[in-house]
Amino acid sequence: MRFEELDQDMQQIILECQTDFIRDGQQRLTQVDEAFQQWKSGAMDAKAAAEVLLQHAHSMKGVARTIYFEPFHEQSERTTDWIRERLADEWDEVAILQLIDHAANLHAAFAKCVLQHASNQK
């Protein structure tokens, strides 16, 4: 069922959950950014930064689907699958560049959530 097909009460509940998701997501993505900064400064290795991204993307993906943020769910699914497949591998330059791309794509998907939420509130 699409968001627009929900009754008013359910739409209001979903909108409140979306607001909470966005607030929580901003904090989580800030923590991811901080982990990447630590990695860049040498205080954390790439695998540890990937694990931070995995933890937060995984925590957010199921909720995203439930509250009609499907693009974020799909991107977080791709990101978590990709990281899990590589955790045991060496983190060479190619893997690190791909990890950075996944983080950027997750940020872009989150930005779409913010826009979608604003549109749903109209």
Phi and psi restraints in degrees (value plus and minus 20) as a CYANA .aco file:
   2 ARG   PHI    -104.1   -64.1
   2 ARG   PSI     136.3   176.3
   3 PHE   PHI     -74.1   -34.1
   3 PHE   PSI     -63.2   -23.2
   4 GLU   PHI     -84.0   -44.0
   4 GLU   PSI     -41.4    -1.4
   5 GLU   PHI    -106.8   -66.8
   5 GLU   PSI     -28.3    11.7
   6 LEU   PHI     -95.6   -55.6
   6 LEU   PSI     133.3   173.3
   7 ASP   PHI     -92.9   -52.9
   7 ASP   PSI     146.7   186.7
   8 GLN   PHI     -76.5   -36.5
   8 GLN   PSI     -63.6   -23.6
   9 ASP   PHI     -82.0   -42.0
   9 ASP   PSI     -64.6   -24.6
  10 MET   PHI     -88.5   -48.5
  10 MET   PSI     -59.1   -19.1
  11 GLN   PHI     -78.9   -38.9
  11 GLN   PSI     -61.1   -21.1
  12 GLN   PHI     -84.3   -44.3
  12 GLN   PSI     -61.7   -21.7
  13 ILE   PHI     -81.3   -41.3
  13 ILE   PSI     -66.1   -26.1
  14 ILE   PHI     -82.8   -42.8
  14 ILE   PSI     -62.6   -22.6
  15 LEU   PHI     -80.6   -40.6
  15 LEU   PSI     -60.7   -20.7
  16 GLU   PHI     -84.9   -44.9
  16 GLU   PSI     -61.2   -21.2
  17 CYS   PHI     -86.2   -46.2
  17 CYS   PSI     -58.3   -18.3
  18 GLN   PHI     -82.5   -42.5
  18 GLN   PSI     -61.0   -21.0
  19 THR   PHI     -80.3   -40.3
  19 THR   PSI     -65.3   -25.3
  20 ASP   PHI     -83.9   -43.9
  20 ASP   PSI     -60.7   -20.7
  21 PHE   PHI     -81.3   -41.3
  21 PHE   PSI     -63.8   -23.8
  22 ILE   PHI     -84.6   -44.6
  22 ILE   PSI     -64.2   -24.2
  23 ARG   PHI     -80.9   -40.9
  23 ARG   PSI     -68.9   -28.9
  24 ASP   PHI     -84.5   -44.5
  24 ASP   PSI     -61.7   -21.7
  25 GLY   PHI     -83.5   -43.5
  25 GLY   PSI     -57.8   -17.8
  26 GLN   PHI     -81.1   -41.1
  26 GLN   PSI     -61.8   -21.8
  27 GLN   PHI     -86.2   -46.2
  27 GLN   PSI     -63.2   -23.2
  28 ARG   PHI     -84.7   -44.7
  28 ARG   PSI     -64.1   -24.1
  29 LEU   PHI     -90.1   -50.1
  29 LEU   PSI     -47.6    -7.6
  30 THR   PHI     -85.3   -45.3
  30 THR   PSI     -60.3   -20.3
  31 GLN   PHI     -85.1   -45.1
  31 GLN   PSI     -57.4   -17.4
  32 VAL   PHI     -83.3   -43.3
  32 VAL   PSI     -66.5   -26.5
  33 ASP   PHI     -79.6   -39.6
  33 ASP   PSI     -60.7   -20.7
  34 GLU   PHI     -84.0   -44.0
  34 GLU   PSI     -58.9   -18.9
  35 ALA   PHI     -83.5   -43.5
  35 ALA   PSI     -60.4   -20.4
  36 PHE   PHI     -86.6   -46.6
  36 PHE   PSI     -56.5   -16.5
  37 GLN   PHI     -85.2   -45.2
  37 GLN   PSI     -60.9   -20.9
  38 GLN   PHI     -83.1   -43.1
  38 GLN   PSI     -59.7   -19.7
  39 TRP   PHI     -83.4   -43.4
  39 TRP   PSI     -65.3   -25.3
  40 LYS   PHI     -82.7   -42.7
  40 LYS   PSI     -52.9   -12.9
  41 SER   PHI    -104.3   -64.3
  41 SER   PSI     -25.6    14.4
  42 GLY   PHI      69.9   109.9
  42 GLY   PSI     -17.4    22.6
  43 ALA   PHI    -102.1   -62.1
  43 ALA   PSI     -29.8    10.2
  44 MET   PHI    -167.6  -127.6
  44 MET   PSI     123.7   163.7
  45 ASP   PHI    -106.0   -66.0
  45 ASP   PSI     147.4   187.4
  46 ALA   PHI     -82.7   -42.7
  46 ALA   PSI     -57.1   -17.1
  47 LYS   PHI     -83.1   -43.1
  47 LYS   PSI     -61.3   -21.3
  48 ALA   PHI     -85.1   -45.1
  48 ALA   PSI     -60.7   -20.7
  49 ALA   PHI     -83.0   -43.0
  49 ALA   PSI     -60.3   -20.3
  50 ALA   PHI     -82.8   -42.8
  50 ALA   PSI     -58.2   -18.2
  51 GLU   PHI     -86.4   -46.4
  51 GLU   PSI     -55.6   -15.6
  52 VAL   PHI     -84.2   -44.2
  52 VAL   PSI     -66.2   -26.2
  53 LEU   PHI     -81.0   -41.0
  53 LEU   PSI     -64.0   -24.0
  54 LEU   PHI     -78.9   -38.9
  54 LEU   PSI     -67.6   -27.6
  55 GLN   PHI     -78.6   -38.6
  55 GLN   PSI     -67.6   -27.6
  56 HIS   PHI     -94.9   -54.9
  56 HIS   PSI     -59.2   -19.2
  57 ALA   PHI     -83.7   -43.7
  57 ALA   PSI     -62.1   -22.1
  58 HIS   PHI     -84.3   -44.3
  58 HIS   PSI     -62.0   -22.0
  59 SER   PHI     -83.3   -43.3
  59 SER   PSI     -50.8   -10.8
  60 MET   PHI    -111.9   -71.9
  60 MET   PSI     -42.7    -2.7
  61 LYS   PHI     -87.1   -47.1
  61 LYS   PSI     -62.1   -22.1
  62 GLY   PHI     -86.3   -46.3
  62 GLY   PSI     -61.0   -21.0
  63 VAL   PHI     -83.0   -43.0
  63 VAL   PSI     -61.8   -21.8
  64 ALA   PHI     -76.1   -36.1
  64 ALA   PSI     -63.6   -23.6
  65 ARG   PHI     -85.9   -45.9
  65 ARG   PSI     -61.1   -21.1
  66 THR   PHI     -83.4   -43.4
  66 THR   PSI     -53.3   -13.3
  67 ILE   PHI    -125.2   -85.2
  67 ILE   PSI       3.4    43.4
  68 TYR   PHI      50.9    90.9
  68 TYR   PSI       9.7    49.7
  69 PHE   PHI    -124.4   -84.4
  69 PHE   PSI      40.3    80.3
  70 GLU   PHI     -78.8   -38.8
  70 GLU   PSI     -63.0   -23.0
  71 PRO   PHI     -78.9   -38.9
  71 PRO   PSI     -57.2   -17.2
  72 PHE   PHI     -88.0   -48.0
  72 PHE   PSI     -62.3   -22.3
  73 HIS   PHI     -77.4   -37.4
  73 HIS   PSI     -66.8   -26.8
  74 GLU   PHI     -83.0   -43.0
  74 GLU   PSI     -64.3   -24.3
  75 GLN   PHI     -87.2   -47.2
  75 GLN   PSI     -60.5   -20.5
  76 SER   PHI     -87.3   -47.3
  76 SER   PSI     -53.0   -13.0
  77 GLU   PHI     -83.4   -43.4
  77 GLU   PSI     -66.6   -26.6
  78 ARG   PHI     -81.6   -41.6
  78 ARG   PSI     -62.6   -22.6
  79 THR   PHI     -85.4   -45.4
  79 THR   PSI     -68.9   -28.9
  80 THR   PHI     -85.5   -45.5
  80 THR   PSI     -60.0   -20.0
  81 ASP   PHI     -81.5   -41.5
  81 ASP   PSI     -65.6   -25.6
  82 TRP   PHI     -81.7   -41.7
  82 TRP   PSI     -65.6   -25.6
  83 ILE   PHI     -85.1   -45.1
  83 ILE   PSI     -65.9   -25.9
  84 ARG   PHI     -78.4   -38.4
  84 ARG   PSI     -57.7   -17.7
  85 GLU   PHI     -86.3   -46.3
  85 GLU   PSI     -42.1    -2.1
  86 ARG   PHI    -133.9   -93.9
  86 ARG   PSI     -21.8    18.2
  87 LEU   PHI     -77.9   -37.9
  87 LEU   PSI     -55.9   -15.9
  88 ALA   PHI    -102.3   -62.3
  88 ALA   PSI     -30.8     9.2
  89 ASP   PHI    -102.7   -62.7
  89 ASP   PSI     148.3   188.3
  90 GLU   PHI     -93.6   -53.6
  90 GLU   PSI     126.2   166.2
  91 TRP   PHI    -119.9   -79.9
  91 TRP   PSI      62.6   102.6
  92 ASP   PHI    -100.8   -60.8
  92 ASP   PSI    -199.7  -159.7
  93 GLU   PHI     -80.1   -40.1
  93 GLU   PSI     -59.7   -19.7
  94 VAL   PHI     -83.6   -43.6
  94 VAL   PSI     -65.8   -25.8
  95 ALA   PHI     -83.4   -43.4
  95 ALA   PSI     -59.6   -19.6
  96 ILE   PHI     -85.7   -45.7
  96 ILE   PSI     -61.2   -21.2
  97 LEU   PHI     -84.1   -44.1
  97 LEU   PSI     -58.6   -18.6
  98 GLN   PHI     -86.9   -46.9
  98 GLN   PSI     -57.8   -17.8
  99 LEU   PHI     -81.9   -41.9
  99 LEU   PSI     -64.1   -24.1
 100 ILE   PHI     -81.2   -41.2
 100 ILE   PSI     -60.9   -20.9
 101 ASP   PHI     -81.9   -41.9
 101 ASP   PSI     -62.3   -22.3
 102 HIS   PHI     -82.4   -42.4
 102 HIS   PSI     -61.9   -21.9
 103 ALA   PHI     -83.4   -43.4
 103 ALA   PSI     -63.2   -23.2
 104 ALA   PHI     -84.1   -44.1
 104 ALA   PSI     -60.8   -20.8
 105 ASN   PHI     -85.4   -45.4
 105 ASN   PSI     -55.1   -15.1
 106 LEU   PHI     -87.2   -47.2
 106 LEU   PSI     -60.7   -20.7
 107 HIS   PHI     -81.1   -41.1
 107 HIS   PSI     -62.7   -22.7
 108 ALA   PHI     -85.1   -45.1
 108 ALA   PSI     -61.2   -21.2
 109 ALA   PHI     -84.7   -44.7
 109 ALA   PSI     -56.3   -16.3
 110 PHE   PHI     -86.1   -46.1
 110 PHE   PSI     -60.8   -20.8
 111 ALA   PHI     -79.8   -39.8
 111 ALA   PSI     -56.5   -16.5
 112 LYS   PHI     -84.5   -44.5
 112 LYS   PSI     -56.1   -16.1
 113 CYS   PHI     -80.9   -40.9
 113 CYS   PSI     -64.3   -24.3
 114 VAL   PHI     -81.0   -41.0
 114 VAL   PSI     -64.6   -24.6
 115 LEU   PHI     -85.2   -45.2
 115 LEU   PSI     -62.4   -22.4
 116 GLN   PHI     -82.8   -42.8
 116 GLN   PSI     -62.4   -22.4
 117 HIS   PHI     -81.6   -41.6
 117 HIS   PSI     -64.1   -24.1
 118 ALA   PHI     -81.3   -41.3
 118 ALA   PSI     -59.9   -19.9
 119 SER   PHI     -87.0   -47.0
 119 SER   PSI     -59.7   -19.7
 120 ASN   PHI     -85.5   -45.5
 120 ASN   PSI     -45.9    -5.9
 121 GLN   PHI     -98.3   -58.3
 121 GLN   PSI     -30.6     9.4
